[in-house]
Amino acid sequence: MEAKEQTAPFDLYRDIADRTGGDIYIGVVGPVRTGKSTFIARFMEQMVLPLQNDAHKRARTVDALPVSGSGRTIMTTQPKFVPDEAAEVSVGDSQARVRLVDCVGYLVKGVLGTQENDVPRMVHTPWFDEDIPFEDAAEIGTRKVIADHSTLGLVVTTDGTITDIPRTAYVEAEERVVRELAQLGKPYAVLLNSAAPKSAETQRLRDALEAKYDAPVIAMDAKAMEPQDIQGLLQQLLLAFPLREARIALADWVQALDDDHWLLASLFEHMRAAGSRPLRMRDSAVFAQAFADCEYAETLQPAASSLSEGVLGLELPLKEGLFNRILGEECGTEIHGDAHLLTLLKELVAAKTEYDRVADALESVRQTGYGLVTPALSDLTLQDPEIVRQGNRFGVRLKASASSLHLIKTDITTEVTPVVGTEQQSEEFVRYLLAEFENDPQKIWNTNFFGKSLHEMVREGLNNKLSQMPGDTQEKVQEMLTKIVNEGGGGMICILL
């Protein structure tokens, strides 16, 4: 008899958020008589009970611990959640709220407790109204822990040293548990329970299982675990979570670069190389390897991660001097070190301060042809107060003066008339210029005339006209503007010749 259910694809992080309220349910599964209950009892003794100060709550927790024992006889009869409320445990630099789910496990040859008086042992379960054989109950309960109750699995198996049941008897049930967890997409790790976990033989078996299942395998004696052993095991287990997002922190100034900047293109290329296959939380080394040959980055560093959300945090320091190099490229000037950068910044800030004064006037000139820069408070010159008389009354005259800037747009024209020869030659030259202008309007400025480009000749013509305005004329224009500003322009007569 076997209860079967159609299960939807397992979404680990939705399961943690929606079903378990942020708690992580570790299904302690595997063949029978491998030390599952022993592991849970030792976990509680080392990690949970020392933190419970309430004597009554502590007593209830002790009473709820699963029964464990040596030999071939099966001790567990049905799934059990331990503790009643999730316990907060330290996992590296993070905290996790954990509950363990115990189960009977899949049966192996040589165990005792499945029969009474040479007939199948019958047990009552919450899944059926009538009693069912213990073997069927073990199958259903173990399957439910794997498929329904656990967020991830801790597969407990053994090398055959904790009982007199040989290692070969456990292999089939062990493979079945791993296969079912993999089919469901649930992360898992393997605890290889051994009376001699550091022996060469056990370590060889550990390496073989790790290669076989592509999962972390930890060899230890479950009944002699210390807190640091449990923390290391939990860290390996939780780092088996699938990686949903890798957050690589870069220097803040990188955010100011355009999306198509060459530095971002290079960094994104290395990121894509690292994320080309499904990864797990423990695969931070994949990103480190991907950026190892990046000429713009230093060694990748770990940062804050969120196991319950599948977010791996990393920090990528950039090479020294890269900031000055890119800043120079963006600003169009070469920067020679931090001292030079500081000098440039001071000069640029001073220049920007001056530009900000005339920016509105320049925009006005472009739009209307005339722009005015009003004087700042620091430009004002206040003359001494003067007593003035108006009839029988007296007052005080306060007079201030300042220079204002007037920007006027004038259109300047110039012409270049090269003599090229006959009329036919001139017509051919005109056709050549028109063809060049149609193909590339900017290219015509580079056309050479008797050793000079058209651009140079036009610029010389414009400069000559600008310099033709005599100094006395400049003074008269300045005087005229001063009178218009101070006295009004209603009576101005302008004669253009």
Buried (B, 14 or more C-beta within 10 A) or exposed (E): EEBEEEEEEBEBBEBBEEEBEEBBBBBBBBBBBBBBBBBBBBBBBBBBBEEBEEEEBBEEBEEEBBEBEEEBEBBBBBBBBBBEEBBEBEBBEBEBBBBBBBBBBBBBEBBEBBEEEEEEBEBEBEEEEEEBBBBBBBBBBBBBBBBBBBBBBBBBBBBBBBBEBEEEBBEEBBBBBBEBBBEBEBBBBBBBBBBEBEBEEBBEBBEEBBEEBEBBBBBBBBBEBEBEBBBBBBBBBBBBBBBBEBEBBBEEEBEEBEEEBEBBEBBEEBBEBBBEEEBBBBBBEBBBBBBEEBEBBEEBEEBEBBBBBBBBBBBBEBEEEBBBBBBBBEEEEEBEEEEBBEEBEEEEEEEEEEEEBBEEBEEBBEEEEEBBBEBEEEBEEEEEEEEEEEEEEEEEEEEEEEEEEBBEEEEEEEEEEEEBEEEEEEEEBEEEEEEBEEEEEEEBBEBEBEEBBBEBBBBEBEEEEEEEEEEEEEEEEEEEBEEBEEEEEEEEEEEEE
